Amino acid sequence: MSEVPPQHVTEQELRSRRRQELLTFLVLAFGIWPLVAVGVVGGYGFIIWMLQIVYGPPGPLGH
């Protein structure tokens, strides 16, 4: 991405860029990152569940 010197940037280009950055932020903040968070927590839970199936629940043996 090339930077344009400030004297060559028009007001319309600034508005367009600001709108694009705001849209990108909203998509990341309310779309992608929540899905990533749910996937990470769900994946961790799945790993723990599988480990408990293989090795049994935590705690002392014989109880």
C-alpha positions in Angstrom: 0.0 0.0 0.0 1.6 3.2 -1.1 1.3 6.4 0.9 0.2 9.5 -0.9 1.8 12.8 0.3 -0.7 14.8 2.3 -0.8 17.7 -0.2 -2.2 15.4 -2.9 -5.0 13.9 -0.8 -8.5 15.3 -1.5 -11.3 15.6 1.0 -13.2 13.0 -0.8 -10.3 10.5 -0.6 -10.0 11.2 3.1 -13.7 10.5 3.6 -13.5 7.3 1.5 -10.5 6.0 3.4 -12.1 6.9 6.8 -15.3 5.0 5.8 -13.3 2.0 4.6 -11.3 1.9 7.9 -14.5 2.2 9.9 -16.1 -0.6 8.0 -13.0 -2.8 8.4 -13.0 -2.1 12.1 -16.7 -3.0 12.5 -16.3 -6.2 10.5 -13.3 -7.2 12.6 -14.8 -6.1 16.0 -18.3 -7.5 15.6 -17.8 -10.2 13.0 -14.5 -12.0 12.7 -13.1 -11.7 16.3 -16.2 -13.0 18.0 -16.1 -16.0 15.7 -12.4 -16.5 16.4 -13.0 -16.3 20.2 -15.9 -18.8 20.1 -13.8 -21.1 17.9 -10.8 -20.9 20.3 -12.9 -21.5 23.4 -14.9 -24.3 21.7 -11.7 -25.9 20.5 -10.2 -25.8 23.9 -13.3 -27.3 25.4 -13.3 -30.1 22.8 -9.7 -30.9 23.5 -10.4 -31.1 27.3 -13.4 -33.3 26.6 -11.4 -35.7 24.4 -8.6 -35.9 27.0 -11.1 -36.8 29.7 -12.6 -39.5 27.5 -9.1 -41.0 26.9 -7.6 -40.4 30.4 -10.7 -40.2 32.6 -11.8 -37.2 34.7 -9.4 -35.4 36.9 -9.1 -36.3 40.5 -7.7 -39.1 42.7 -8.0 -42.7 41.4 -10.5 -45.0 43.0 -13.2 -42.5 43.8 
